[in-house]
């Protein structure tokens, strides 16, 4: 019985078992907030994320940058959308915050919100 409970606890705590559909829906909701937010909009491409926790870490890092209004991160595609006050922060600062986590980040050629 203890093995069974341990297995259930391990399954519930493992991010690899997260639902990609739920993650995509969360990104869609966050993206809508970024699009509705004031400020400059930017799409970044982030490489190296493998799970929802990775996306949460990137969002937290961006949220810690003064001038960031909102962000949305999709670990499945690497797409990261950011709304920010360009008088307070530059794109290079956003990229540096992501790189500090160990991911590769570049300004995307995708049109924002597409």
C-alpha positions as CSV (number, residue, x, y, z in Angstrom):
1,X,0.0,0.0,0.0
2,X,2.8,2.4,0.8
3,X,4.4,1.8,-2.6
4,X,1.1,2.6,-4.3
5,X,0.8,5.9,-2.3
6,X,4.4,6.7,-3.1
7,X,3.7,6.1,-6.8
8,X,0.6,8.3,-6.8
9,X,2.5,11.1,-5.0
10,X,5.4,10.8,-7.4
11,X,3.1,10.9,-10.4
12,X,1.3,14.0,-9.1
13,X,4.5,15.8,-8.3
14,X,6.2,15.2,-11.6
15,X,5.9,18.1,-14.1
16,X,6.6,15.8,-17.0
17,X,3.1,14.4,-16.6
18,X,1.5,17.9,-17.0
19,X,-1.1,18.3,-19.7
20,X,0.3,20.1,-22.8
21,X,-3.3,21.2,-23.7
22,X,-3.6,22.9,-20.4
23,X,-0.2,24.6,-20.9
24,X,-1.3,25.8,-24.3
25,X,-4.5,27.2,-22.9
26,X,-2.6,29.0,-20.1
27,X,-0.3,30.5,-22.7
28,X,-3.2,31.7,-24.7
29,X,-4.8,33.4,-21.7
30,X,-1.5,35.0,-20.7
31,X,-0.9,36.1,-24.3
32,X,-4.3,37.8,-24.3
33,X,-3.2,39.8,-21.2
34,X,0.0,40.8,-22.9
35,X,-1.8,42.0,-25.9
36,X,-4.2,44.0,-23.8
37,X,-1.5,45.5,-21.6
38,X,-0.1,48.9,-22.2
39,X,3.5,49.5,-23.4
40,X,5.8,48.1,-26.1
41,X,5.2,44.6,-27.3
42,X,8.0,42.2,-28.1
43,X,8.1,38.5,-29.1
44,X,11.2,36.5,-28.1
45,X,12.3,33.0,-29.1
46,X,13.6,31.1,-26.1
47,X,15.5,27.8,-26.6
48,X,16.0,25.1,-23.9
49,X,12.7,25.0,-22.1
50,X,11.3,21.5,-21.6
51,X,8.3,21.9,-19.2
52,X,5.8,24.2,-17.7
53,X,8.2,24.9,-14.8
54,X,10.8,26.2,-17.2
55,X,8.1,28.6,-18.6
56,X,7.2,29.7,-15.0
57,X,10.8,30.4,-14.3
58,X,11.1,32.6,-17.4
59,X,7.9,34.4,-16.5
60,X,9.2,35.0,-13.0
61,X,12.5,36.3,-14.2
62,X,10.8,38.7,-16.6
63,X,8.3,39.8,-13.9
64,X,11.3,40.7,-11.8
65,X,12.6,43.2,-14.4
66,X,11.5,46.7,-13.6
67,X,9.3,48.0,-16.4
68,X,7.8,44.6,-17.5
69,X,4.0,44.9,-17.5
70,X,3.1,41.4,-18.6
71,X,4.5,38.2,-20.1
72,X,3.4,34.9,-21.7
73,X,5.7,32.0,-22.2
74,X,5.0,28.8,-24.2
75,X,7.7,26.2,-23.4
76,X,6.4,23.9,-26.2
77,X,7.3,26.5,-29.0
78,X,9.7,28.7,-27.1
79,X,7.5,31.7,-27.9
80,X,7.7,34.4,-25.3
81,X,5.6,37.6,-25.5
82,X,6.4,40.6,-23.4
83,X,4.7,44.0,-22.8
84,X,7.0,46.5,-21.2
85,X,7.7,50.2,-20.7
86,X,10.4,51.0,-23.2
87,X,11.4,54.1,-21.1
88,X,12.4,51.8,-18.2
89,X,13.7,48.6,-19.9
90,X,15.3,47.6,-23.2
91,X,14.9,44.3,-25.0
92,X,18.6,43.5,-24.3
93,X,17.7,43.6,-20.5
94,X,14.9,41.1,-21.1
95,X,17.1,38.8,-23.0
96,X,19.8,39.0,-20.3
97,X,17.3,38.0,-17.6
98,X,16.3,34.9,-19.6
99,X,19.9,34.0,-20.4
100,X,20.8,34.2,-16.7
101,X,18.5,31.2,-16.2
102,X,20.5,29.2,-18.7
103,X,18.2,29.5,-21.8
104,X,19.1,31.0,-25.1
105,X,16.8,34.0,-26.0
106,X,16.6,36.1,-29.2
107,X,14.2,38.6,-30.6
108,X,11.8,36.7,-32.8
109,X,11.0,37.6,-36.3
110,X,7.4,36.5,-35.7
111,X,4.9,39.3,-35.7
112,X,3.6,39.9,-32.2
113,X,0.3,38.3,-31.4
114,X,0.2,36.0,-34.5
